[in-house]
Amino acid sequence: MFKHCIKYIPSLIAIALSIIAIFYSCQANKIADEANENYRAVSKLDLKPNIELISFFKSDLNISSSFCITNAGVVEAALMEIYIITYRYLYDKQIIESASYGSGQGEYYFKDKLPPFERQCFIFYQHILDRKKPPFNENIFELRIIYRRPSDMAYFMESSFYFLGLDSQWVNENNGSLKPEIYDPMKEAVKQYSQKIKLDALKGFNDWLHPIESTIDK
């Protein structure tokens, strides 16, 4: 009897393996379906990169001034372009007289991607910071960051404006040393004017990209 049953063992093993294979196939399909559902749910959240910018201006010429960008979002930022746009404000007329920007040294930076929760720092070229004409407090520049979300190439932009304080030192637009009666009209004028400057064409140059290692606490 036992010998008679032995001949069925290979068939039983094959059947068992088939059942196991079907089980794991069903599990794989279930996991794939759950992944697709999760992807659709996440897509509805409209997640995007969250770029934060901070600048460090050094009065000591032996120490380079710099700015750092951090992706505080959960989605990678791609094809990042960073422009420095300089403005000249006429205080007596309370208007922007002129603006300039380009792809030259220190005026344009390019980074192909910035993953979530990562930071990258860049050097300010001194000749950009020294581009001052008296009266000094009528000089302004903008740091404009253009980037895309890889999944659908959606376009995003962030800007930060910098002013020469009364002590001829560059400060961020939110710095408390900027007297409202002097600088508020300048802020309003430059922000309105900046909307006329369209920088939505990818240059793709990285000749002037000069990242530095961040030594600043996050």
C-alpha positions in Angstrom: 0.0 0.0 0.0 2.8 2.4 1.0 4.7 1.7 -2.2 1.5 2.3 -4.2 1.1 5.7 -2.6 4.7 6.8 -3.2 4.1 7.3 -6.9 1.6 10.0 -6.1 3.9 12.1 -4.0 5.5 14.1 -7.0 2.0 15.0 -8.2 1.0 16.1 -4.7 4.1 18.2 -4.4 3.4 19.8 -7.7 -0.2 20.6 -6.7 1.1 22.0 -3.4 3.6 24.2 -5.2 0.9 25.4 -7.6 -1.3 26.3 -4.6 1.6 28.2 -3.0 2.3 30.0 -6.3 -1.3 31.0 -6.7 -1.4 32.3 -3.1 1.7 34.5 -3.5 0.4 35.7 -6.9 -2.8 36.8 -5.2 -0.8 38.5 -2.4 1.3 40.3 -5.0 -1.8 41.5 -6.9 -3.3 42.7 -3.6 -0.1 44.6 -2.7 0.0 46.1 -6.2 -3.7 47.2 -5.9 -3.0 48.8 -2.5 0.0 50.6 -3.9 -2.1 52.0 -6.8 -4.7 53.1 -4.3 -2.1 54.8 -2.2 -0.6 56.5 -5.2 -4.0 57.8 -6.2 -4.7 59.0 -2.7 -1.3 60.7 -2.6 -1.9 62.3 -6.0 -5.1 63.9 -4.7 -3.1 65.5 -1.9 -1.3 67.7 -4.5 2.1 67.2 -2.7 4.9 69.5 -4.0 8.4 70.6 -3.1 8.6 73.2 -0.3 11.6 75.4 -0.9 13.0 77.5 1.9 15.7 80.1 1.4 18.0 81.7 3.9 21.0 84.1 3.3 24.1 84.8 5.2 25.9 88.2 4.5 29.4 88.5 5.9 31.0 91.9 6.6 34.4 90.2 6.6 35.6 90.0 3.0 37.7 87.0 3.9 34.5 85.0 4.5 32.2 84.4 1.6 28.5 85.5 1.9 26.2 82.7 0.9 22.6 81.6 0.5 21.1 78.1 1.2 18.0 76.5 -0.2 16.3 73.6 1.7 13.6 71.4 0.3 11.3 71.0 3.3 8.7 69.2 1.3 8.2 65.5 0.7 8.6 65.7 -3.1 11.8 66.2 -5.0 12.4 69.6 -6.7 13.8 69.3 -10.2 15.5 71.6 -12.8 16.1 74.4 -10.3 17.1 77.8 -11.7 18.2 80.5 -9.4 18.4 84.1 -10.7 19.8 87.3 -9.1 17.9 90.3 -10.3 19.1 93.8 -9.4 16.9 96.8 -9.2 17.4 100.5 -8.9 14.8 102.5 -7.0 14.1 106.2 -7.4 13.1 107.4 -3.9 11.8 110.8 -4.9 9.5 109.3 -7.5 8.9 106.0 -5.5 9.3 103.9 -8.7 11.7 101.3 -9.9 14.0 102.9 -12.5 15.6 99.8 -13.9 16.2 96.1 -13.4 18.9 93.8 -14.7 19.6 90.1 -14.8 21.5 87.6 -16.9 23.3 84.3 -17.0 26.7 85.5 -16.2 28.9 84.7 -13.2 27.0 85.1 -10.0 23.8 86.0 -11.7 22.5 82.5 -12.5 22.7 79.1 -10.8 21.4 75.7 -11.9 20.8 72.5 -9.9 19.2 69.5 -11.5 17.4 68.3 -8.4 17.0 68.7 -4.7 15.6 65.7 -2.8 13.2 66.1 0.1 14.8 67.4 3.4 18.1 68.2 1.8 20.0 71.5 1.7 22.3 73.1 -0.8 24.4 76.2 -0.2 25.8 78.6 -2.8 28.4 81.4 -2.7 27.4 85.0 -3.4 29.9 86.5 -5.7 31.3 89.6 -4.2 31.0 91.7 -7.3 27.2 91.1 -7.1 27.0 92.4 -3.6 29.3 95.3 -4.4 26.9 96.5 -7.2 25.9 99.6 -5.3 25.2 103.1 -6.5 24.7 106.1 -4.2 22.4 106.7 -2.5 23.0 103.2 -1.3 19.5 102.6 0.2 18.0 102.7 -3.4 19.7 99.4 -4.3 17.7 96.2 -4.2 18.2 92.7 -5.5 15.9 89.7 -5.7 16.8 86.0 -5.4 14.3 84.1 -7.6 14.1 80.3 -7.6 12.2 78.5 -10.3 11.7 74.7 -10.0 9.5 71.9 -11.1 7.8 68.8 -9.7 9.1 65.7 -11.5 5.8 63.8 -11.6 4.0 66.3 -13.8 6.6 69.0 -14.4 4.4 71.6 -12.6 6.1 74.9 -12.3 6.7 76.7 -9.0 8.5 79.9 -8.1 9.8 81.5 -4.9 11.3 85.0 -4.4 13.1 86.8 -1.7 14.1 90.5 -1.8 17.2 92.2 -0.2 17.8 95.8 0.6 20.8 97.9 1.6 20.1 99.2 5.1 21.1 102.6 6.2 24.4 101.2 7.3 25.0 100.0 3.7 24.7 96.3 4.7 22.5 93.9 2.8 19.5 92.5 4.7 16.4 90.5 4.0 13.1 92.3 3.3 11.8 91.2 6.8 14.8 92.5 8.7 13.7 94.8 11.6 16.3 97.4 10.9 14.5 98.5 7.7 12.4 101.6 8.7 8.9 101.2 7.4 8.5 104.9 6.4 11.6 104.5 4.1 11.5 100.9 2.9 7.8 100.0 2.7 7.3 102.0 -0.5 10.4 100.4 -1.9 9.1 96.9 -1.1 5.8 97.6 -2.7 7.3 99.1 -5.8 9.9 96.3 -6.4 7.3 93.5 -5.8 5.0 95.0 -8.4 7.8 95.5 -10.9 9.2 92.0 -10.4 5.9 90.5 -11.7 6.8 92.0 -15.1 10.0 90.0 -15.3 9.2 86.6 -16.7 11.9 83.9 -16.3 10.2 80.7 -17.3 12.6 79.4 -20.0 15.1 76.8 -18.8 18.6 77.9 -19.7 20.2 74.7 -18.7 23.5 76.3 -18.1 25.5 75.3 -15.0 28.8 77.0 -15.9 28.4 79.3 -12.9 27.2 76.9 -10.3 29.4 77.1 -7.3 28.0 75.1 -4.4 29.8 75.1 -1.0 29.6 72.8 1.9 27.2 74.0 4.4 28.8 74.6 7.8 25.7 76.2 9.2 23.4 74.4 11.6 20.2 73.3 10.0 
